[in-house]
Amino acid sequence: MITVQVCVGSSCHMKGSYQVVKTFDSLIKQHELEDIVKLKASFCMGQCLNGIATMVNEKHVNNVGFSNAEQIFYDEIYPLAMAEKEGAAAQ
């Protein structure tokens, strides 16, 4: 299971975290990854100066914004999800 956390605290909310959550949710559903990727809202992660605070598993992902959320999904989340899906299929 891949856990994706997006901060929805006041600073990140003002930067557009709600749109990032919507984008990630839409892409997870589009690629039928609901059983592999768990999307969670979180409060302050102490990364307010690095864009919308986002974590993929235990890795902080910096410079996330609503304008690049789709690219972040394909760079950071999708490859992990595909690897996990392939691993599950091999068993």
N, C-alpha and C positions, 0 to 999 in steps of 0.2 A: 504494500500500500504506500502510495506517495502522498505526503501531506503538504498542502500548499496553504500558507497562512498569509492573509493580507490585512494590514492594519486598517481599522476603521475609526481610529481615534481622531480627535478634533483636527490636528495638523494634517494628517493623511487624508481625512475626509475632505478638507478644503482643497487638497491637491487633486482630488478625483478618484479616491480609492473605490467608491461605489461603482464607477464605470469599469475599473480594473476587475473587480469581482464579477460584474456582469459579463465582461469579455471572457474571462477565464471559464466561467460557468457555461457560457454558450459554446466555447470550443471543446470543453470536456464532453458535453452532450453531443456535439456534432461528430466527434470522433469515437463516441460510445465508450468513454473511459470512466464512467461513473463507478465501476467496481474497482478501479485501479487508483484513481486520483480523488482524494478527499480534500475539498475546498473549505477552508474555515476562515471566519472573520476573527480578528484578534485586536486587542487594544495595544497600546504603546509598546513597541519593541526596542525603543531607544535608538532608532535609526532615522530620526526625523530629517536629518540633513542630507540623506542619501536618496531622496525621492520618496515614493510611497513605500513604506516598509513592507517587504515581502520576504517570506522564507519558503524555500522548497526543501522539504525534509528539515535538516538542521542548518542549511546553507542560506545565509543572507544574500539576497539578490538586490543589487543597488541600481539606482537610476530608473526605477519603474515609474511609468506614468500612463495616463489613459491613452496617449498617442502612440506608445510603443508596447502596449500590453499584449497585443497579438504576437509581435515578434518575440517578446520575452517568453510567451507560452511555447512557441516553436523552438526557441533556443534552449530553454531551461527545463520545461516540464515534459513536453512531447517525447524527447529522446528517452528520458527515464521511464515514461509510461510504456513506450514501445519495447524497451528492453525487458521490463517486468512482464509485459504481455507475452513476449516470446519465451521468457523463462517459464512462465506458467504453462504455456502450450507444450513445451518440451517435456514436462513432467508427466 
